[in-house]
Amino acid sequence: MDSVILPELPTYLFAPNLAGVLSLAVTFLLPLLAALFMRTSWSAFRKGLVLLLVSAVKTFLEAWLVAVEAEGAFHVGETAYAVVVNFGLAVVFYAGLLRNTPVQQAVISRGPVKEHAAAG
């Protein structure tokens, strides 16, 4: 059986260079970035979908930049796998360090999509 070949993205091969460090840092900031597009009243499932979408955008942009720089092919399957890994890392970071912290609550409350109290 052949071994699994991971996508050639700095986050997973973690080359100790600026691109690798920035990629990993952005991955861990994804929950805060995603929170800018969430409402506090949304279900966990809906918030998870937003985080998955943000993870996908980050990963596809990163993979596209790597493919352009290397003048190589863009591998959709490997990139889709990388989206799942990015999403998993972001969820672990959120659940382990950010959930219900003042930082997370501040981002949600100051994001472009805010809860509005009913006029009464």
C-alpha positions in Angstrom: 0.0 0.0 0.0 1.3 3.4 -0.9 1.9 6.0 1.8 -0.3 9.1 1.9 1.3 12.1 0.3 0.2 15.3 2.0 -0.5 18.5 0.0 2.5 20.6 -0.7 1.3 23.4 1.6 3.5 25.1 4.2 1.1 24.3 7.0 1.3 20.5 6.6 4.9 20.1 5.6 5.7 22.9 8.0 8.8 24.2 6.4 10.3 26.5 9.1 10.2 29.6 6.8 8.1 32.7 6.8 5.4 31.2 4.5 5.0 28.2 6.8 4.7 30.3 9.9 2.3 32.7 8.4 0.1 29.9 7.0 0.0 28.3 10.5 -0.8 31.6 12.2 -3.6 32.4 9.8 -5.0 28.9 10.4 -5.2 29.5 14.1 -6.8 32.9 13.5 -9.5 31.5 11.3 -12.1 31.2 14.2 -11.7 34.9 14.8 -11.9 35.7 11.2 -15.0 33.5 10.8 -16.6 35.1 13.8 -16.7 38.4 11.9 -19.4 36.8 9.7 -21.4 35.2 12.4 -24.3 36.1 14.6 -24.4 35.1 18.3 -27.8 33.6 17.9 -26.7 31.1 15.2 -26.6 27.4 15.9 -23.2 25.7 16.3 -23.8 23.9 13.0 -24.3 27.2 11.1 -21.2 28.7 12.8 -19.3 25.6 11.8 -20.3 26.0 8.2 -19.0 29.6 8.2 -15.7 28.4 9.7 -15.5 25.6 7.0 -16.1 28.2 4.3 -13.4 30.5 5.6 -11.1 27.6 5.9 -11.8 26.6 2.3 -11.1 30.1 1.0 -7.8 30.3 2.9 -6.7 26.9 1.8 -7.7 27.3 -1.9 -6.0 30.7 -2.1 -2.8 29.3 -0.5 -2.8 26.2 -2.8 -3.4 28.4 -5.8 -0.5 30.7 -4.9 1.8 27.7 -4.4 0.8 26.3 -7.8 1.4 29.6 -9.5 4.7 30.2 -7.9 5.9 26.6 -8.7 4.4 26.9 -12.2 2.7 23.6 -11.5 -0.8 22.1 -11.6 -3.4 22.9 -9.0 -4.5 19.7 -7.3 -8.2 20.0 -6.2 -8.2 16.7 -4.4 -5.2 17.5 -2.3 -6.5 20.9 -1.6 -9.9 19.6 -0.5 -8.0 17.4 1.9 -6.1 20.4 3.2 -9.4 22.2 3.8 -10.4 19.5 6.2 -7.1 19.7 8.0 -7.3 23.5 8.2 -10.9 23.3 9.5 -9.8 20.7 12.1 -7.0 22.8 13.3 -9.2 25.9 13.6 -11.9 23.9 15.5 -9.3 22.6 17.9 -7.9 26.0 18.5 -11.4 27.5 19.0 -12.5 24.7 21.4 -9.2 24.7 23.3 -8.4 28.3 23.6 -11.0 30.7 22.2 -14.5 29.5 23.2 -16.4 32.1 25.3 -13.3 34.2 25.8 -13.6 38.0 25.8 -11.6 38.1 22.5 -14.0 35.8 20.8 -17.1 37.6 22.1 -15.6 41.0 21.1 -15.0 39.8 17.6 -18.6 38.5 17.2 -20.2 41.6 18.8 -18.2 44.0 16.6 -18.4 42.1 13.3 -20.3 43.4 10.3 -23.2 41.1 11.0 -24.7 42.2 14.4 -27.7 41.3 16.4 -30.2 44.0 16.5 -32.6 44.3 19.4 -36.3 44.4 18.4 -37.8 47.8 18.5 -40.2 48.0 21.2 
